[in-house]
Amino acid sequence: MRSRSAPERPRAGLAAAAAAGLLASLAGAEAALGAEHLLPRPQTGASGSVERALAARRSVRAFRSGPISLAQAGQLLWAAQGLTGAQGRRAAPSAGALYPLRLYLAAGAVEGLAPGLYRYEPQSHALALTSAGDARRALAAASGQAWIAGAPAVVLFAADPRRTAGRYGARADRFVQIEAGAAAENLSLQAVALGLGSTFVGAFDEAALQRSVALAPGERPVLLLPLGRPATDPGR
């Protein structure tokens, strides 16, 4: 009897340890979701004239291989929705200062970031992981444009129109679209100043996109901006 029971004890101990390890790893994965990753402080000094960026801006759909830096990603997000004043004012105008936009970064090749979908938090200038794994292919599939998956990162602009509708009623959708366009142009010009390229993508299957990414309740996708170093000289 002793000879039979002795081997069972180590097996039971190993099984218990394995189960405990699995539970710990699952708990760690859940804890990582929502955890903030602080971004490098945005630069507000002149890095080039607005006129130069306007003249150089082109729609870019082909990108070099290789990552963009975390500082570049942070600078781009700041240019679109970052804080620029003590009263919470942001880089892009918003009707009634209601700020219905929410930016998400689909990181595939960003230095210092694991592939995943991250929500930009303007107040802390940080990224919060909303879902792990590379979301670029899902965004490309939802838009029917395979080249999007080749961008090192994609910024997804989402909006909760209810924030604006509470004050402006039926005009809310128009105001949200105006705000998204202003923020997206800010980001595009900042990309040029950083030696990067981008373009607007507004043609996508909204239902398919919402199924593929974890947007907050009430948020709707507005547009996509794939980002990276242009594969060729954009001026040509």
N, C-alpha and C positions, 0 to 999 in steps of 0.2 A: 504493500500500500504506500509506504513512504517513497519507494523508488518511482512510483507513478505520479505522485502528487508534487514531488520536488521540481520537475521541469515546468509544471504549469505556472508556478509562481513568477518566474522571470517573464513568461509570455504575458501574463496578466499585467505585470508592471510595465512592460513595453507598450502594450495596448493603451494603458491608462496614460502613459507619457505622450504617446502619439496623439491621443485624443486631446490632451491638454495643450499640446503644441499647435494642433489645428485650430482649436478655439482661440488661442492667443493670437495666431496669425490672422484669423478672421476679424477679431476685435481690433487689431492694429490696422487692417485695411479699412474698416469702418471709421476708425478714428482719423485716418488720413484724409478721408473725404471731408471737405469743409475746412481743413487746416490751412492757415494762411501762409503763403510764401512771400516774404517782403521783397519788393523790387528795388533795384538801385535807384537812388534819388534822381528825379528827372533834371535834365539840364535846361536852364532858361536863358543862358547866354547865347549870343548870336553865333550860329553855326553856318550862316549863309543868308543871303537876302531872300525875301519873299519873292521878289521879281525873278530871281534866278531859278527858284523852285517852280514857279509858275511856268516859266519858259521850258524847263526840262521835263515837266510831268508828261508821261505817256502811259497808255494802258499796257500793262505787262502781263503776259500769260505763260511765259516760259522762264524758268528759273535755274540758276546754277545749283549743282549739288553742294551740300554743306549747310551747316546750321547758321542761324542768326544768333546774336548774343542775347542774354537776358536783359542787359541794359537797353539794347535796341527795342526789344519787345515792350519793356516798360515805358520807354520814351514814346513809342507809337500809341500805346493805350492812354498815356497821359495827354498826348496831343488831342485825342478825340474826346476824352471825358474826365481828364484829371482836374484836380482842384487848382485854382489860380487865385483864390482870395480867402481871407479869414472868415467870411460869411458863407463859405461853402460854394461859392460861384465856381463854375467849371469852364474849361477851355472852349466849349461850344455853347452858343446861346440856346436857351430853352424858354418856351412860352410860360410866363408866370414863375420861372425858376422851379418848375415841378420835376424836371429830369426823369422822364419816363424810360429813357434808354438804359439798357444793360448790355455790357460788352462781355463776350466770351472769347477766350483764346484757345483754338484747337492747335495745340503744340505737337509737332511731329519731330522737328529738328531744331530745338531751342536749347542752347547751352545752359546747363544747370536745371533743366526741367525734364521730368519723366514724361513720355507721351501721355496726353490726356486732355480733357476739356476743363479749362479753368475760368472761373468768373472773376472779372476785374472789380476790385473794391476801391473806388476813388478815395474814400475817406482815409484809408490806411496805405494807399498806393501799394496794393498787394494783390496776389492771385489766390483764389480759393479753389481747390480741386473739387469738381462736381462729378466727374466720372473718369476712371482710369482707362488707358488704352488710346490708341491713335484714332481720332475721329475724322481725319481728313478724307479717307475713302468714302465714309458715309455721307459727308457733305458733298463730295464729288458726285456720288450716285444720286443724291436727292436733286442735284441741279442738272444732271445729265451732261456734265462737263468734266471729263476724266483728267484734264490738265491740272485741276485744282489740287488733286492728291500729290502733285509734284512740288507744291509750295512748301517751304519749311514750316510755315504757320499760316493759319487762316483766322481772321477776326470775324466773329459772328455778331452782328448787331441785332439785338432783340429789343422789344419794347412792350411795356404794359400800358396800353392806351387809357386804362381806367384812371391812372394818375392825372392825366390831362383832362379827361372827360368830366371829372367832378367839377371843374371850373368852367370849361369851355364847351361842354356839350358836344353837339354834332360836328363842331370844328376841330375836335381833338385829333382825328386821324390825319387831317391836313397838317396840323402843327407838328405832329410826331414825325411825319415824312420830311418836313422842312428841317427839323432838328437833326434827323438822321443824315440828311444830305450835308448839312454844315459840319457835323462831326466827322463824317467820312472824308470830306475834302481836307479837313485839318490833318487827318491821319495820312492821307495820300501825299500831301505836301511835306509832312514830316518824313515820310519814307524817302522821298527824293533827297531831302537834306542829309539823310543817313546813307545815301548810296544804294537804297533799296527801290523796289518797284512793286506796284500793286494795280488792281483795277476793281471796279464795282461789279458784283454779280447779283442781279435781282431776279433772275429767272430760275426758280426752283420749285419743287413740289413741297408746298408748305407742310402738308400732313406728313409726308415721308421724312422731312427734316425734323419735325417735332418728335417723331417716333425714334429718331436715331440719336438725339442729344437730350440731355436732362435739363430742359428749361424750367424755370420756376412757374408755378401756377399763374395763369393770366398773361404770361409773356408770349409774344409772337415773334417769329423771325422776320427781320426786315431786309437785310442784305448781308452779303459775304464779301470780305476783302482778303484774298490770298496775298501773301507777302513773301518776298525773298530777294536775292540778288538777281538782277536781270541776266538772262542767258546771253543776250546780245546788247549792243549799245541801243538804248531806248530811243535815242535821237534819230536813228536811221529809219 
